[in-house]
Amino acid sequence: MKDKNILICVGIIIYIAMSGIDRFVYHIPNIIYIPVAILGIALILIGFFKDKFKQENFDL
């Protein structure tokens, strides 16, 4: 459960930080923004699905 929360939190922080910096501070070039944003989204999804698969294995 704790691993899931850490992955989701890190993903959200990366995504929000990149979006905030790009919008309000400095325009980040797409060559940097897109891979980092995809990494943040991937961490969120991995954290979400990691918990789902652990719950299914315990139900068996």
ROSE-4610 file (N, C-alpha, C; in Angstrom, 1 decimal, always signed):
// ROSE-4610
residu = [M/M/M/K/K/K/D/D/D/K/K/K/N/N/N/I/I/I/L/L/L/I/I/I/C/C/C/V/V/V/G/G/G/I/I/I/I/I/I/I/I/I/Y/Y/Y/I/I/I/A/A/A/M/M/M/S/S/S/G/G/G/I/I/I/D/D/D/R/R/R/F/F/F/V/V/V/Y/Y/Y/H/H/H/I/I/I/P/P/P/N/N/N/I/I/I/I/I/I/Y/Y/Y/I/I/I/P/P/P/V/V/V/A/A/A/I/I/I/L/L/L/G/G/G/I/I/I/A/A/A/L/L/L/I/I/I/L/L/L/I/I/I/G/G/G/F/F/F/F/F/F/K/K/K/D/D/D/K/K/K/F/F/F/K/K/K/Q/Q/Q/E/E/E/N/N/N/F/F/F/D/D/D/L/L/L]
num = [1/1/1/2/2/2/3/3/3/4/4/4/5/5/5/6/6/6/7/7/7/8/8/8/9/9/9/10/10/10/11/11/11/12/12/12/13/13/13/14/14/14/15/15/15/16/16/16/17/17/17/18/18/18/19/19/19/20/20/20/21/21/21/22/22/22/23/23/23/24/24/24/25/25/25/26/26/26/27/27/27/28/28/28/29/29/29/30/30/30/31/31/31/32/32/32/33/33/33/34/34/34/35/35/35/36/36/36/37/37/37/38/38/38/39/39/39/40/40/40/41/41/41/42/42/42/43/43/43/44/44/44/45/45/45/46/46/46/47/47/47/48/48/48/49/49/49/50/50/50/51/51/51/52/52/52/53/53/53/54/54/54/55/55/55/56/56/56/57/57/57/58/58/58/59/59/59/60/60/60]
x = [+0.8/+0.0/+0.9/+2.0/+2.8/+3.5/+4.0/+4.6/+3.7/+2.4/+1.5/+1.3/+1.2/+1.1/+2.3/+3.5/+4.7/+4.8/+4.5/+4.5/+3.5/+2.3/+1.3/+1.6/+2.1/+2.5/+3.6/+4.6/+5.8/+5.3/+4.4/+3.9/+3.1/+2.3/+1.5/+2.3/+3.3/+4.2/+5.0/+5.5/+6.2/+5.3/+4.1/+3.2/+2.8/+2.4/+2.0/+3.1/+4.3/+5.5/+5.8/+5.8/+6.1/+5.1/+3.8/+2.7/+2.8/+3.0/+3.1/+4.2/+5.4/+6.6/+6.4/+5.8/+5.6/+4.6/+3.6/+2.5/+2.9/+3.5/+3.6/+5.1/+6.1/+7.4/+8.2/+8.4/+9.2/+8.6/+8.6/+8.1/+9.1/+8.8/+9.7/+9.6/+10.7/+10.6/+9.9/+9.2/+8.4/+9.3/+10.5/+11.4/+11.8/+11.7/+11.9/+10.5/+9.5/+8.3/+7.5/+7.5/+6.7/+7.2/+8.5/+8.9/+8.8/+9.0/+8.9/+7.4/+6.5/+5.1/+4.6/+5.1/+4.7/+5.2/+6.4/+7.0/+6.1/+5.6/+4.7/+3.4/+2.8/+1.6/+1.8/+2.9/+3.2/+3.4/+4.0/+4.1/+2.8/+1.9/+0.5/-0.2/-0.1/-0.8/-0.2/+1.1/+1.8/+1.4/+1.4/+0.9/-0.5/-1.4/-2.8/-3.0/-2.4/-2.5/-1.8/-0.7/+0.1/-0.8/-1.6/-2.5/-3.6/-4.1/-5.2/-4.8/-3.6/-3.1/-2.8/-2.3/-2.1/-3.4/-4.4/-5.7/-6.3/-6.2/-6.7/-6.0/-4.7/-3.9/-4.3/-4.7/-5.1/-6.5/-7.3/-8.7/-8.7/-7.7/-7.6/-7.4]
y = [-1.2/+0.0/+1.3/+1.2/+2.4/+2.6/+1.6/+1.7/+2.4/+2.0/+2.6/+4.1/+4.5/+5.9/+6.7/+6.1/+6.8/+7.0/+6.0/+6.1/+7.1/+7.1/+8.0/+9.4/+9.6/+11.0/+11.5/+10.7/+11.2/+11.6/+10.7/+11.0/+12.3/+12.5/+13.7/+14.9/+14.8/+16.0/+16.3/+15.3/+15.6/+16.2/+15.7/+16.3/+17.7/+17.9/+19.3/+20.3/+19.9/+20.8/+21.1/+20.2/+20.5/+21.4/+21.1/+21.9/+23.3/+23.5/+24.8/+25.6/+25.0/+25.7/+26.1/+25.2/+25.5/+26.6/+26.6/+27.6/+29.0/+29.0/+30.3/+30.8/+30.0/+30.4/+30.5/+29.4/+29.4/+28.3/+28.6/+27.6/+26.6/+25.3/+24.2/+23.7/+23.4/+22.9/+21.5/+21.2/+20.0/+18.7/+18.8/+17.7/+17.2/+18.2/+17.9/+17.6/+18.4/+18.3/+17.0/+16.6/+15.4/+14.1/+13.8/+12.6/+12.7/+13.8/+13.9/+13.8/+14.4/+14.3/+12.9/+12.2/+10.8/+9.9/+10.3/+9.6/+9.8/+11.0/+11.3/+10.5/+10.5/+9.8/+8.3/+7.8/+6.3/+5.9/+6.8/+6.5/+6.4/+7.3/+7.3/+6.0/+5.7/+4.4/+3.2/+3.1/+2.0/+1.8/+2.9/+2.9/+2.5/+2.9/+2.5/+1.0/+0.6/-0.8/-1.8/-1.4/-2.2/-2.7/-1.7/-2.1/-3.0/-2.7/-3.6/-5.0/-5.3/-6.6/-7.3/-6.6/-7.1/-7.5/-6.8/-7.1/-8.3/-8.5/-9.6/-10.9/-10.8/-12.0/-12.5/-11.5/-11.9/-12.5/-12.1/-12.6/-14.1/-14.6/-16.0/-16.8]
z = [+0.0/+0.0/+0.0/+0.8/+0.9/-0.5/-1.2/-2.5/-3.5/-3.4/-4.3/-4.1/-2.8/-2.5/-2.9/-2.7/-3.1/-4.6/-5.4/-6.8/-7.3/-6.8/-7.3/-6.9/-5.7/-5.2/-6.0/-6.3/-7.1/-8.5/-9.1/-10.4/-10.5/-9.5/-9.4/-9.2/-8.4/-8.1/-9.4/-10.1/-11.4/-12.4/-12.5/-13.6/-13.2/-12.0/-11.6/-11.6/-11.2/-11.3/-12.7/-13.6/-15.0/-15.6/-15.3/-15.9/-15.3/-14.0/-13.4/-13.9/-14.0/-14.5/-16.0/-16.8/-18.2/-18.4/-17.5/-17.7/-17.1/-16.0/-15.2/-15.2/-15.2/-15.0/-16.3/-17.0/-18.2/-19.2/-20.4/-21.4/-21.6/-21.2/-21.4/-22.8/-23.5/-24.8/-24.8/-25.9/-26.0/-25.9/-26.3/-26.3/-24.9/-23.9/-22.5/-21.8/-22.1/-21.4/-21.6/-22.9/-23.2/-22.5/-22.6/-21.9/-20.4/-19.8/-18.3/-17.9/-18.7/-18.4/-18.6/-19.6/-19.8/-18.6/-18.1/-16.9/-15.7/-15.5/-14.4/-14.5/-15.7/-15.9/-15.7/-16.2/-16.1/-14.6/-13.8/-12.4/-11.7/-12.1/-11.5/-11.9/-13.1/-13.6/-13.0/-12.9/-12.3/-10.8/-10.1/-8.7/-8.5/-9.4/-9.4/-9.7/-10.8/-11.1/-10.3/-9.7/-8.8/-7.6/-7.1/-6.0/-6.4/-7.6/-8.1/-8.3/-8.8/-9.0/-7.7/-6.7/-5.4/-4.7/-4.8/-4.2/-4.9/-6.2/-6.9/-6.5/-6.3/-5.8/-4.4/-3.6/-2.2/-2.2/-3.2/-3.2/-3.6/-4.3/-4.7/-3.5]
